[in-house]
């Protein structure tokens, strides 16, 4: 009943987290026909794509952005997309649970939160990823769909695969 009340009041709970998808995949146990071998290139340094993902509770819908880097400027761009989402859906407040990453606590990010009162940040416990449902519901699925037992020939191919998964996420997993 509390969730229905919050939805009537146009208040959303959002859990924000980041996830790297990597050009060179990780190999894990898998079934393959006898005599076949999975080859995963390992030339050393892996290029990657960073995804900022916000999961809205209890609907489990996500708003996401992909960038080449993970800094406060990209985080603020993601936050501006959350503000736009709130305006489009006539949301009065998004209570946003975030972790203690350094780029979440910069002066420019604090200023962004002061200027955009629709976002109310609340910090999760330090070094406790299990408190954030994005880890289990989105990040784990994203890693297994994109990074495990797969490798990509270019960063563009990786970006396209990541975006394809995230675009489909709301239609497949959201309730």
PyMOL commands that set and color helices and strands:
alter all, ss='L'
color gray80, all
select helices_A, chain A and resi 2-8+72-88+102-104+107-115+129-131+133-146+155-172
alter helices_A, ss='H'
color red, helices_A
select strands_A, chain A and resi 11-22+48-57+61-67+93-98+119-123
alter strands_A, ss='S'
color yellow, strands_A
deselect
rebuild
show_as cartoon
